[in-house]
């Protein structure tokens, strides 16, 4: 799926250690998609390579972000994630490595697949 809009802000980088003992880092990007209702969408970028993709973005930049949308159930409640894996600004695109989770990718247009 691809979300388009203007960058509102980048949130601070978060980090931690998983239950399995692996360190993780993520940074979130908020974009305004121009919708009348709930126009701001927060997209998470996990790992250093994906965080580097948004390093040069500033508030007001026009972007198109390819994302995976997922849900997890816990105690009969559902929690949702929107994870970014590609960022396009103007005519430039910064694709991720195919080994970084694109096997679970959801897309509305198969022409942008990297394989």
N, CA, C and O atoms as a GROMACS GRO file, in nm:
protein
  460
    1UNK      N    1   0.085  -0.115   0.000
    1UNK     CA    2   0.000   0.000   0.000
    1UNK      C    3   0.090   0.123   0.000
    1UNK      O    4   0.199   0.120   0.058
    2UNK      N    5   0.047   0.229  -0.064
    2UNK     CA    6   0.127   0.351  -0.068
    2UNK      C    7   0.046   0.466  -0.009
    2UNK      O    8  -0.069   0.487  -0.046
    3UNK      N    9   0.108   0.540   0.082
    3UNK     CA   10   0.047   0.659   0.142
    3UNK      C   11   0.122   0.782   0.092
    3UNK      O   12   0.245   0.785   0.093
    4UNK      N   13   0.047   0.883   0.047
    4UNK     CA   14   0.109   1.005  -0.003
    4UNK      C   15   0.064   1.123   0.080
    4UNK      O   16  -0.049   1.128   0.128
    5UNK      N   17   0.156   1.219   0.098
    5UNK     CA   18   0.122   1.339   0.173
    5UNK      C   19   0.244   1.423   0.202
    5UNK      O   20   0.350   1.405   0.142
    6UNK      N   21   0.227   1.516   0.296
    6UNK     CA   22   0.335   1.605   0.338
    6UNK      C   23   0.384   1.562   0.476
    6UNK      O   24   0.305   1.523   0.562
    7UNK      N   25   0.515   1.569   0.494
    7UNK     CA   26   0.574   1.537   0.625
    7UNK      C   27   0.529   1.642   0.726
    7UNK      O   28   0.544   1.762   0.703
    8UNK      N   29   0.474   1.596   0.838
    8UNK     CA   30   0.437   1.685   0.948
    8UNK      C   31   0.554   1.694   1.045
    8UNK      O   32   0.595   1.803   1.084
    9UNK      N   33   0.608   1.576   1.084
    9UNK     CA   34   0.723   1.573   1.174
    9UNK      C   35   0.782   1.433   1.180
    9UNK      O   36   0.717   1.334   1.145
   10UNK      N   37   0.906   1.428   1.226
   10UNK     CA   38   0.972   1.301   1.259
   10UNK      C   39   0.979   1.294   1.411
   10UNK      O   40   1.015   1.391   1.477
   11UNK      N   41   0.944   1.179   1.464
   11UNK     CA   42   0.952   1.160   1.609
   11UNK      C   43   1.092   1.114   1.646
   11UNK      O   44   1.169   1.072   1.560
   12UNK      N   45   1.125   1.122   1.773
   12UNK     CA   46   1.257   1.081   1.821
   12UNK      C   47   1.278   0.932   1.798
   12UNK      O   48   1.183   0.853   1.798
   13UNK      N   49   1.404   0.894   1.780
   13UNK     CA   50   1.438   0.752   1.764
   13UNK      C   51   1.417   0.681   1.897
   13UNK      O   52   1.459   0.728   2.002
   14UNK      N   53   1.349   0.566   1.890
   14UNK     CA   54   1.326   0.482   2.007
   14UNK      C   55   1.414   0.358   1.994
   14UNK      O   56   1.443   0.313   1.884
   15UNK      N   57   1.455   0.303   2.108
   15UNK     CA   58   1.536   0.181   2.105
   15UNK      C   59   1.505   0.097   2.228
   15UNK      O   60   1.449   0.145   2.326
   16UNK      N   61   1.544  -0.029   2.218
   16UNK     CA   62   1.522  -0.118   2.331
   16UNK      C   63   1.582  -0.254   2.302
   16UNK      O   64   1.655  -0.273   2.205
   17UNK      N   65   1.548  -0.349   2.388
   17UNK     CA   66   1.595  -0.486   2.375
   17UNK      C   67   1.472  -0.576   2.382
   17UNK      O   68   1.390  -0.564   2.473
   18UNK      N   69   1.460  -0.667   2.285
   18UNK     CA   70   1.346  -0.759   2.280
   18UNK      C   71   1.358  -0.866   2.388
   18UNK      O   72   1.463  -0.878   2.453
   19UNK      N   73   1.252  -0.943   2.407
   19UNK     CA   74   1.256  -1.054   2.503
   19UNK      C   75   1.363  -1.155   2.466
   19UNK      O   76   1.418  -1.223   2.553
   20UNK      N   77   1.392  -1.165   2.336
   20UNK     CA   78   1.494  -1.259   2.288
   20UNK      C   79   1.636  -1.202   2.304
   20UNK      O   80   1.733  -1.270   2.272
   21UNK      N   81   1.647  -1.078   2.355
   21UNK     CA   82   1.778  -1.019   2.378
   21UNK      C   83   1.835  -0.941   2.260
   21UNK      O   84   1.950  -0.898   2.265
   22UNK      N   85   1.757  -0.922   2.154
   22UNK     CA   86   1.805  -0.847   2.038
   22UNK      C   87   1.773  -0.699   2.054
   22UNK      O   88   1.663  -0.662   2.093
   23UNK      N   89   1.871  -0.616   2.022
   23UNK     CA   90   1.849  -0.472   2.026
   23UNK      C   91   1.768  -0.429   1.904
   23UNK      O   92   1.783  -0.486   1.796
   24UNK      N   93   1.682  -0.328   1.922
   24UNK     CA   94   1.604  -0.275   1.812
   24UNK      C   95   1.600  -0.124   1.820
   24UNK      O   96   1.618  -0.065   1.926
   25UNK      N   97   1.578  -0.061   1.704
   25UNK     CA   98   1.564   0.085   1.693
   25UNK      C   99   1.452   0.113   1.595
   25UNK      O  100   1.436   0.042   1.496
   26UNK      N  101   1.375   0.218   1.621
   26UNK     CA  102   1.272   0.261   1.527
   26UNK      C  103   1.256   0.412   1.536
   26UNK      O  104   1.284   0.474   1.638
   27UNK      N  105   1.209   0.468   1.425
   27UNK     CA  106   1.174   0.610   1.420
   27UNK      C  107   1.044   0.621   1.345
   27UNK      O  108   1.022   0.549   1.247
   28UNK      N  109   0.957   0.709   1.389
   28UNK     CA  110   0.828   0.727   1.326
   28UNK      C  111   0.821   0.859   1.252
   28UNK      O  112   0.881   0.958   1.293
   29UNK      N  113   0.747   0.857   1.143
   29UNK     CA  114   0.728   0.973   1.057
   29UNK      C  115   0.578   1.000   1.049
   29UNK      O  116   0.500   0.908   1.022
   30UNK      N  117   0.536   1.123   1.074
   30UNK     CA  118   0.396   1.160   1.066
   30UNK      C  119   0.376   1.235   0.935
   30UNK      O  120   0.443   1.334   0.908
   31UNK      N  121   0.280   1.186   0.853
   31UNK     CA  122   0.248   1.257   0.730
   31UNK      C  123   0.101   1.297   0.731
   31UNK      O  124   0.018   1.232   0.794
   32UNK      N  125   0.070   1.405   0.660
   32UNK     CA  126  -0.066   1.453   0.642
   32UNK      C  127  -0.107   1.415   0.502
   32UNK      O  128  -0.052   1.466   0.404
   33UNK      N  129  -0.206   1.325   0.490
   33UNK     CA  130  -0.247   1.278   0.358
   33UNK      C  131  -0.355   1.365   0.294
   33UNK      O  132  -0.402   1.334   0.185
   34UNK      N  133  -0.394   1.474   0.361
   34UNK     CA  134  -0.490   1.568   0.304
   34UNK      C  135  -0.635   1.526   0.317
   34UNK      O  136  -0.723   1.594   0.265
   35UNK      N  137  -0.662   1.416   0.385
   35UNK     CA  138  -0.798   1.368   0.403
   35UNK      C  139  -0.876   1.463   0.493
   35UNK      O  140  -0.819   1.529   0.580
   36UNK      N  141  -1.006   1.470   0.472
   36UNK     CA  142  -1.090   1.556   0.555
   36UNK      C  143  -1.097   1.504   0.699
   36UNK      O  144  -1.098   1.583   0.793
   37UNK      N  145  -1.101   1.372   0.715
   37UNK     CA  146  -1.111   1.311   0.847
   37UNK      C  147  -0.983   1.237   0.880
   37UNK      O  148  -0.935   1.156   0.800
   38UNK      N  149  -0.927   1.264   0.995
   38UNK     CA  150  -0.804   1.197   1.043
   38UNK      C  151  -0.693   1.198   0.938
   38UNK      O  152  -0.650   1.092   0.893
   39UNK      N  153  -0.646   1.315   0.900
   39UNK     CA  154  -0.548   1.323   0.792
   39UNK      C  155  -0.406   1.282   0.829
   39UNK      O  156  -0.326   1.251   0.740
   40UNK      N  157  -0.372   1.280   0.957
   40UNK     CA  158  -0.235   1.248   0.996
   40UNK      C  159  -0.219   1.098   1.019
   40UNK      O  160  -0.298   1.035   1.088
   41UNK      N  161  -0.112   1.042   0.958
   41UNK     CA  162  -0.081   0.900   0.970
   41UNK      C  163   0.062   0.888   1.022
   41UNK      O  164   0.153   0.951   0.969
   42UNK      N  165   0.081   0.805   1.124
   42UNK     CA  166   0.213   0.782   1.182
   42UNK      C  167   0.267   0.650   1.128
   42UNK      O  168   0.205   0.545   1.146
   43UNK      N  169   0.383   0.655   1.063
   43UNK     CA  170   0.444   0.539   0.999
   43UNK      C  171   0.575   0.508   1.071
   43UNK      O  172   0.657   0.598   1.091
   44UNK      N  173   0.596   0.382   1.109
   44UNK     CA  174   0.717   0.341   1.180
   44UNK      C  175   0.819   0.283   1.084
   44UNK      O  176   0.785   0.212   0.989
   45UNK      N  177   0.946   0.314   1.109
   45UNK     CA  178   1.058   0.261   1.031
   45UNK      C  179   1.151   0.190   1.129
   45UNK      O  180   1.213   0.253   1.214
   46UNK      N  181   1.160   0.056   1.116
   46UNK     CA  182   1.240  -0.026   1.207
   46UNK      C  183   1.376  -0.057   1.148
   46UNK      O  184   1.386  -0.095   1.031
   47UNK      N  185   1.481  -0.042   1.228
   47UNK     CA  186   1.616  -0.076   1.186
   47UNK      C  187   1.690   0.043   1.127
   47UNK      O  188   1.630   0.137   1.075
   48UNK      N  189   1.824   0.038   1.138
   48UNK     CA  190   1.908   0.150   1.096
   48UNK      C  191   1.892   0.184   0.948
   48UNK      O  192   1.888   0.302   0.912
   49UNK      N  193   1.884   0.084   0.861
   49UNK     CA  194   1.874   0.110   0.718
   49UNK      C  195   1.745   0.185   0.684
   49UNK      O  196   1.747   0.277   0.603
   50UNK      N  197   1.636   0.147   0.747
   50UNK     CA  198   1.509   0.215   0.720
   50UNK      C  199   1.505   0.354   0.784
   50UNK      O  200   1.448   0.446   0.728
   51UNK      N  201   1.566   0.368   0.902
   51UNK     CA  202   1.575   0.499   0.966
   51UNK      C  203   1.656   0.594   0.878
   51UNK      O  204   1.622   0.712   0.867
   52UNK      N  205   1.762   0.543   0.814
   52UNK     CA  206   1.844   0.625   0.725
   52UNK      C  207   1.763   0.678   0.607
   52UNK      O  208   1.793   0.785   0.555
   53UNK      N  209   1.659   0.603   0.563
   53UNK     CA  210   1.578   0.647   0.449
   53UNK      C  211   1.504   0.778   0.478
   53UNK      O  212   1.478   0.855   0.385
   54UNK      N  213   1.472   0.804   0.604
   54UNK     CA  214   1.395   0.925   0.636
   54UNK      C  215   1.482   1.034   0.699
   54UNK      O  216   1.430   1.138   0.739
   55UNK      N  217   1.612   1.009   0.709
   55UNK     CA  218   1.702   1.104   0.776
   55UNK      C  219   1.699   1.242   0.712
   55UNK      O  220   1.706   1.342   0.784
   56UNK      N  221   1.690   1.251   0.581
   56UNK     CA  222   1.695   1.379   0.513
   56UNK      C  223   1.562   1.448   0.496
   56UNK      O  224   1.555   1.555   0.434
   57UNK      N  225   1.455   1.391   0.549
   57UNK     CA  226   1.322   1.450   0.532
   57UNK      C  227   1.298   1.561   0.634
   57UNK      O  228   1.345   1.554   0.748
   58UNK      N  229   1.225   1.663   0.590
   58UNK     CA  230   1.191   1.775   0.676
   58UNK      C  231   1.042   1.802   0.668
   58UNK      O  232   0.976   1.761   0.573
   59UNK      N  233   0.989   1.871   0.768
   59UNK     CA  234   0.848   1.908   0.768
   59UNK      C  235   0.816   1.984   0.639
   59UNK      O  236   0.891   2.074   0.598
   60UNK      N  237   0.705   1.948   0.576
   60UNK     CA  238   0.662   2.013   0.453
   60UNK      C  239   0.702   1.939   0.326
   60UNK      O  240   0.649   1.969   0.219
   61UNK      N  241   0.795   1.842   0.336
   61UNK     CA  242   0.836   1.765   0.218
   61UNK      C  243   0.720   1.678   0.170
   61UNK      O  244   0.649   1.618   0.250
   62UNK      N  245   0.702   1.671   0.036
   62UNK     CA  246   0.604   1.580  -0.023
   62UNK      C  247   0.666   1.443  -0.033
   62UNK      O  248   0.778   1.428  -0.081
   63UNK      N  249   0.593   1.340   0.014
   63UNK     CA  250   0.645   1.203   0.012
   63UNK      C  251   0.537   1.104  -0.030
   63UNK      O  252   0.417   1.131  -0.018
   64UNK      N  253   0.583   0.991  -0.081
   64UNK     CA  254   0.499   0.874  -0.104
   64UNK      C  255   0.570   0.760  -0.031
   64UNK      O  256   0.684   0.728  -0.063
   65UNK      N  257   0.503   0.700   0.065
   65UNK     CA  258   0.564   0.597   0.148
   65UNK      C  259   0.493   0.464   0.124
   65UNK      O  260   0.372   0.454   0.140
   66UNK      N  261   0.570   0.362   0.085
   66UNK     CA  262   0.515   0.227   0.072
   66UNK      C  263   0.518   0.164   0.210
   66UNK      O  264   0.619   0.169   0.280
   67UNK      N  265   0.405   0.103   0.248
   67UNK     CA  266   0.391   0.052   0.384
   67UNK      C  267   0.331  -0.088   0.386
   67UNK      O  268   0.265  -0.132   0.291
   68UNK      N  269   0.355  -0.158   0.496
   68UNK     CA  270   0.284  -0.281   0.532
   68UNK      C  271   0.192  -0.245   0.647
   68UNK      O  272   0.234  -0.178   0.742
   69UNK      N  273   0.067  -0.290   0.640
   69UNK     CA  274  -0.029  -0.267   0.747
   69UNK      C  275  -0.058  -0.403   0.810
   69UNK      O  276  -0.090  -0.499   0.740
   70UNK      N  277  -0.047  -0.411   0.944
   70UNK     CA  278  -0.072  -0.538   1.011
   70UNK      C  279  -0.147  -0.514   1.142
   70UNK      O  280  -0.147  -0.403   1.196
   71UNK      N  281  -0.210  -0.620   1.193
   71UNK     CA  282  -0.283  -0.615   1.320
   71UNK      C  283  -0.248  -0.737   1.403
   71UNK      O  284  -0.224  -0.846   1.350
   72UNK      N  285  -0.244  -0.718   1.535
   72UNK     CA  286  -0.220  -0.828   1.628
   72UNK      C  287  -0.328  -0.824   1.736
   72UNK      O  288  -0.367  -0.718   1.783
   73UNK      N  289  -0.375  -0.941   1.773
   73UNK     CA  290  -0.477  -0.951   1.878
   73UNK      C  291  -0.411  -0.979   2.012
   73UNK      O  292  -0.314  -1.055   2.020
   74UNK      N  293  -0.464  -0.917   2.117
   74UNK     CA  294  -0.419  -0.942   2.254
   74UNK      C  295  -0.538  -0.915   2.345
   74UNK      O  296  -0.592  -0.805   2.345
   75UNK      N  297  -0.578  -1.014   2.422
   75UNK     CA  298  -0.693  -1.001   2.513
   75UNK      C  299  -0.818  -0.950   2.442
   75UNK      O  300  -0.887  -0.861   2.492
   76UNK      N  301  -0.847  -1.006   2.327
   76UNK     CA  302  -0.965  -0.968   2.246
   76UNK      C  303  -0.963  -0.822   2.202
   76UNK      O  304  -1.068  -0.766   2.172
   77UNK      N  305  -0.847  -0.762   2.197
   77UNK     CA  306  -0.830  -0.627   2.141
   77UNK      C  307  -0.729  -0.636   2.029
   77UNK      O  308  -0.640  -0.721   2.032
   78UNK      N  309  -0.741  -0.548   1.931
   78UNK     CA  310  -0.650  -0.550   1.817
   78UNK      C  311  -0.563  -0.425   1.818
   78UNK      O  312  -0.611  -0.314   1.843
   79UNK      N  313  -0.434  -0.445   1.789
   79UNK     CA  314  -0.336  -0.338   1.784
   79UNK      C  315  -0.279  -0.336   1.643
   79UNK      O  316  -0.244  -0.440   1.589
   80UNK      N  317  -0.269  -0.218   1.585
   80UNK     CA  318  -0.231  -0.204   1.445
   80UNK      C  319  -0.093  -0.141   1.430
   80UNK      O  320  -0.050  -0.062   1.513
   81UNK      N  321  -0.026  -0.179   1.322
   81UNK     CA  322   0.106  -0.124   1.289
   81UNK      C  323   0.106  -0.081   1.143
   81UNK      O  324   0.048  -0.147   1.057
   82UNK      N  325   0.172   0.031   1.118
   82UNK     CA  326   0.195   0.077   0.981
   82UNK      C  327   0.346   0.093   0.968
   82UNK      O  328   0.404   0.187   1.024
   83UNK      N  329   0.410   0.001   0.896
   83UNK     CA  330   0.556  -0.003   0.885
   83UNK      C  331   0.600   0.038   0.745
   83UNK      O  332   0.557  -0.023   0.646
   84UNK      N  333   0.685   0.141   0.736
   84UNK     CA  334   0.735   0.188   0.607
   84UNK      C  335   0.852   0.106   0.558
   84UNK      O  336   0.935   0.061   0.637
   85UNK      N  337   0.859   0.087   0.424
   85UNK     CA  338   0.973   0.014   0.366
   85UNK      C  339   1.029   0.081   0.242
   85UNK      O  340   1.132   0.038   0.190
   86UNK      N  341   0.965   0.186   0.192
   86UNK     CA  342   1.020   0.264   0.080
   86UNK      C  343   0.967   0.406   0.093
   86UNK      O  344   0.852   0.428   0.130
   87UNK      N  345   1.053   0.503   0.061
   87UNK     CA  346   1.014   0.643   0.064
   87UNK      C  347   1.051   0.706  -0.069
   87UNK      O  348   1.164   0.692  -0.117
   88UNK      N  349   0.955   0.776  -0.129
   88UNK     CA  350   0.980   0.849  -0.252
   88UNK      C  351   0.955   0.997  -0.227
   88UNK      O  352   0.853   1.034  -0.170
   89UNK      N  353   1.049   1.079  -0.269
   89UNK     CA  354   1.034   1.224  -0.259
   89UNK      C  355   1.054   1.281  -0.398
   89UNK      O  356   1.162   1.266  -0.455
   90UNK      N  357   0.954   1.346  -0.453
   90UNK     CA  358   0.967   1.397  -0.589
   90UNK      C  359   0.995   1.284  -0.684
   90UNK      O  360   0.914   1.193  -0.698
   91UNK      N  361   1.110   1.287  -0.751
   91UNK     CA  362   1.144   1.182  -0.847
   91UNK      C  363   1.244   1.083  -0.789
   91UNK      O  364   1.290   0.994  -0.861
   92UNK      N  365   1.277   1.096  -0.661
   92UNK     CA  366   1.377   1.006  -0.601
   92UNK      C  367   1.310   0.900  -0.517
   92UNK      O  368   1.210   0.926  -0.451
   93UNK      N  369   1.365   0.780  -0.519
   93UNK     CA  370   1.314   0.668  -0.441
   93UNK      C  371   1.429   0.603  -0.368
   93UNK      O  372   1.539   0.590  -0.423
   94UNK      N  373   1.406   0.563  -0.245
   94UNK     CA  374   1.507   0.493  -0.167
   94UNK      C  375   1.448   0.358  -0.128
   94UNK      O  376   1.387   0.348  -0.022
   95UNK      N  377   1.465   0.252  -0.211
   95UNK     CA  378   1.408   0.121  -0.177
   95UNK      C  379   1.490   0.052  -0.070
   95UNK      O  380   1.608   0.080  -0.051
   96UNK      N  381   1.426  -0.039   0.000
   96UNK     CA  382   1.496  -0.117   0.102
   96UNK      C  383   1.549  -0.244   0.039
   96UNK      O  384   1.513  -0.280  -0.073
   97UNK      N  385   1.634  -0.311   0.112
   97UNK     CA  386   1.688  -0.440   0.071
   97UNK      C  387   1.576  -0.544   0.076
   97UNK      O  388   1.495  -0.541   0.168
   98UNK      N  389   1.570  -0.634  -0.020
   98UNK     CA  390   1.463  -0.735  -0.026
   98UNK      C  391   1.460  -0.823   0.097
   98UNK      O  392   1.357  -0.884   0.126
   99UNK      N  393   1.570  -0.832   0.171
   99UNK     CA  394   1.573  -0.918   0.290
   99UNK      C  395   1.513  -0.852   0.412
   99UNK      O  396   1.513  -0.912   0.520
  100UNK      N  397   1.461  -0.731   0.400
  100UNK     CA  398   1.412  -0.659   0.518
  100UNK      C  399   1.261  -0.666   0.534
  100UNK      O  400   1.200  -0.571   0.583
  101UNK      N  401   1.198  -0.776   0.493
  101UNK     CA  402   1.058  -0.794   0.526
  101UNK      C  403   0.962  -0.771   0.412
  101UNK      O  404   0.842  -0.768   0.437
  102UNK      N  405   1.007  -0.756   0.290
  102UNK     CA  406   0.915  -0.732   0.180
  102UNK      C  407   0.834  -0.856   0.144
  102UNK      O  408   0.738  -0.846   0.067
  103UNK      N  409   0.872  -0.973   0.197
  103UNK     CA  410   0.796  -1.093   0.166
  103UNK      C  411   0.655  -1.085   0.221
  103UNK      O  412   0.566  -1.156   0.173
  104UNK      N  413   0.631  -1.000   0.321
  104UNK     CA  414   0.498  -0.983   0.379
  104UNK      C  415   0.429  -0.855   0.331
  104UNK      O  416   0.329  -0.812   0.388
  105UNK      N  417   0.482  -0.797   0.227
  105UNK     CA  418   0.436  -0.668   0.179
  105UNK      C  419   0.293  -0.675   0.125
  105UNK      O  420   0.256  -0.772   0.058
  106UNK      N  421   0.213  -0.572   0.154
  106UNK     CA  422   0.081  -0.555   0.098
  106UNK      C  423   0.091  -0.436   0.004
  106UNK      O  424   0.142  -0.331   0.043
  107UNK      N  425   0.043  -0.451  -0.118
  107UNK     CA  426   0.054  -0.342  -0.213
  107UNK      C  427  -0.072  -0.331  -0.295
  107UNK      O  428  -0.142  -0.430  -0.318
  108UNK      N  429  -0.102  -0.211  -0.337
  108UNK     CA  430  -0.220  -0.191  -0.420
  108UNK      C  431  -0.182  -0.187  -0.567
  108UNK      O  432  -0.271  -0.185  -0.653
  109UNK      N  433  -0.052  -0.187  -0.599
  109UNK     CA  434  -0.007  -0.181  -0.737
  109UNK      C  435   0.118  -0.267  -0.750
  109UNK      O  436   0.223  -0.231  -0.698
  110UNK      N  437   0.107  -0.381  -0.818
  110UNK     CA  438   0.219  -0.474  -0.829
  110UNK      C  439   0.333  -0.420  -0.913
  110UNK      O  440   0.440  -0.480  -0.913
  111UNK      N  441   0.314  -0.310  -0.987
  111UNK     CA  442   0.421  -0.259  -1.073
  111UNK      C  443   0.537  -0.201  -0.994
  111UNK      O  444   0.644  -0.180  -1.052
  112UNK      N  445   0.521  -0.172  -0.865
  112UNK     CA  446   0.631  -0.115  -0.787
  112UNK      C  447   0.708  -0.220  -0.707
  112UNK      O  448   0.791  -0.186  -0.623
  113UNK      N  449   0.680  -0.349  -0.734
  113UNK     CA  450   0.751  -0.455  -0.663
  113UNK      C  451   0.896  -0.462  -0.708
  113UNK      O  452   0.924  -0.445  -0.827
  114UNK      N  453   0.990  -0.485  -0.616
  114UNK     CA  454   1.131  -0.487  -0.651
  114UNK      C  455   1.178  -0.615  -0.716
  114UNK      O  456   1.297  -0.628  -0.745
  115UNK      N  457   1.090  -0.712  -0.742
  115UNK     CA  458   1.132  -0.838  -0.804
  115UNK      C  459   1.042  -0.875  -0.919
  115UNK      O  460   1.063  -0.978  -0.982
   0.00000   0.00000   0.00000
